[in-house]
């Protein structure tokens, strides 16, 4: 199911809106069923931490363990989906130039970022302040009535980890290049929160987050179903069942 790295993406049918997440900042919004985002690394070296919740009932949210176990994988790319903790497919990776996105590395918190980069608060540095991934995601989900107990395991798009000889995880520098991108199609109405703060395992000693562009478009009608030969749906029996569970929610 892995895509070849650095391949061209299909053209976007008709963009609905565009937004840029500036370096190190954060964003959240509701993505309706059938919509998709093309997400672009504008500078190279981006990291985009993401969490997902069902819009109508945020107690249903992205489940990292089920996502990896059901698809027998430790990374995400084209052909893989994101599962909720109710066994439903929340979103699908339908195109990808990188071939690898990290679902294991988590997010950095204030203590980690201070130890790595020092302190740069808003009072002195204004928009050049340092923002860590955990607090950024908490700021965004708080806009939708959620709090720290709702912060689940995240995906780190654009980032790749390798396993060293001693079993530890190592950050792969230079994985994402400028203009690398992927498409994320939403199969249910989903609250998504993004943080563009650096990956917690990034060995860089300077705080150098990168900006990311979002381009929204309609992938299919909200009252339609993903066809049986869709690469994400047909990639394994578990995904077929996951799509059926999602469709029953909208029946």
N, C-alpha and C positions, 0 to 999 in steps of 0.2 A: 504493500500500500504506500510505500514511500515514493515521493516525487523526485525527479532529478533536480539537483540544486541549480539555481540561477537559470531557470527557463522562463520564457515569456508567459504572461498571464493572458487569458482571453479578454477581449474588449468589454468594457462596462456598457450595458444596454443604454441606460439613460440615468445619469447621476441625479439624485434627489436633493442632496445637500452635501457640503464639504465642511470640514473643520480641521484645524491644526491644534494638536496638543503641544504647546511650547515646551522647551527643554525643562525636564524635571517637574512639570506640573501634572494636573490630573483632570479627569473628565468622567461624567456619568450620564446615562440617558436610557430611555426605553426603546428597545428595538422590537418592532412588531413581527409576528410570524410572517415569513415569506420575504422579509427584508434581508439585506446583506450589507456588510461593510468590506470595502477594500482598504486595507491598512498598510501604509507605506512608511518605510524607514527613509526619512528625508536626507539624512546626513551620513548614515553608516554607523554601526555600533549602538543602535537603539536597544532598549529593553522596555517592554510594555507589560506590566503586571496587570492581571485582569481577574475579576470575580464576577459571578453570574447568579441571578436569582429569578425565579418565576415572578413575573410582574403582579399577577393577581393574588399570589400567596407566597410571599418571600421566605416562608419556612421551607419551601422547596428550593433547593439551591444546588449549584455545581458540586459534584462529588468526584474528587480526584481519584480515590481508590477504585470506585466502580468504573470510571472512564478507562483507567489503565488495565484493570483486570479483565473487563469484558472484551477488550481489543488486543490483549496480549502484547502490550507495548510499554515502553518507558519514555516515549517521546510522542509528539503530535506533528502531523503534517497532512498533506492532501489525502483524503479518504478516511480520516479519523473524525470522530464526533465527540462532543462533550455531553456527558450524562448528568442528569440530576440524581438526587438521592432517592427518587421515586422510580428509577429505572426508565425515565423518559429522555429522549434526545433533546437537548436545549439548543445546540448549535452544531454546525458542521464546517470543517475546513475543506472548501471545495476547490481551491487553487492555492499554489504556494511556490515561491521561487527558492526557498531556503532548504526545504527537506527536513527540518528539525526545529521544534519549539519545545522549551523546557517546562514540564509540569511538576517538577520535583523540588526546585530550589527555594521556594518560598519568597518572602519579602524581607528587606532589612528594616530595622526599627531605629528609633532615635539614638539609642546607645551604640549600636553598631556603626551608624553613620558618623557619629561624633568621634568614635575611636579611629575610624578610617580616614575621615576627611577634616576633622576639626569642627568648629562651630561657625555658622554664618546665619545669623537671625535676621528676620524681616526688619527689625528696628534699625539695623545698621546697613543692611544690604538690599532692602526692598525686594524687587523681583528676582534678584540674584541670590536670594536666600537658598539654603540647602533644605530640600524636602526629602524625607525618607518614604519608602513605599508603603509601609504599614499605616502611618499617620495620613498619608494621602488617600489611601483607600477608605480609611475611616471617615475622613472629611466628606468624601463623595457619598458613601452609603448613608451617612447621617442625614443628608438632604432628602432621603427617602424613608426616614423613620427607623433606620437600622443602627445598631451599635456594635461595640467590640465583641459581644458574644455571637454576633452574626458573621464575623469575618472568618471565612472558610479558606481552605487551601486554594492557592491561586495558580494561574498559568503565567509563565513568563514568555511571552511571544518575542521572537527575534533572537532569543538566547539559546545556547547549547551547552550542555554539560557532558563531560567525559568521565569515565570511571578509571581512577589510577590503579596501580598495581596493589596498593594496600586497601582498595575498596572505597576510598574517599572520592567525593565528587569534585571535579575540577572544571572551572569555567573555561570555555573555548573562546579566546579572544579573536576578533576579526571575523566572526561567523556571518554577521549581517552587513551587507554593503549598502551604500546609497542606492535608493530606488528598489531594493528588495521589498517584496510585498506578499500578502496572502489575502484570501477572501474568506470571510466568516459569515455563513448563512444561518439565520435564526429560524428555528423550527417551532418555537413557542414565543409568546410575548415575554421578553426578557429584560430585566434591569441589569445593565452591565456597568461596571465601574473600572476605569483604567488609571494606572499611574505610570508615568514615564521616568520614574526615578531609576537609578542604576540597579542592576542585579546584585543581590547581597554577596555573591561569590566573585564578583568582578574584581580582579586583583589591582586594577588601576588605583594609584595613590592620589590622583586628583579627581575631584567631583566634576564629571563631564557628561551629564545626561544629554540625550539627543531628542530632537523633536520628531513627531509622528503625525502623519496625515490620515484622516478618516474620510472616506468617500462612500456615502450611502446610496444604494440602488435597490430596486425590486427584483428579486430572483424568481419569485412565483407568486401567484395570487393567494391571499390569506385563506381562501376557502378551498384551495387545491391541495393535492397530496404530492409528496415527492415520488416520482416514478420508481418502479421496482428495479430498474437498471441503473439508477443513480449510483455513482461509485461509492459514496459514503454509506448508502443504504445497503448495497449488495456486497460490501466488503467482507461481512461475516454474518452468521446467523444471529448473533446477539444484537447487531445493529438493526436487522430487519425487525426483531421483536421490539427494540427501543422505539423505532419509528411508528410501529403499530400502537404502542402505548401512548405516544404523543398524539397521534391522530384521534384516538378515542377521547382524548381530552377536549377536542374541538368538534366531535361528532354532533 
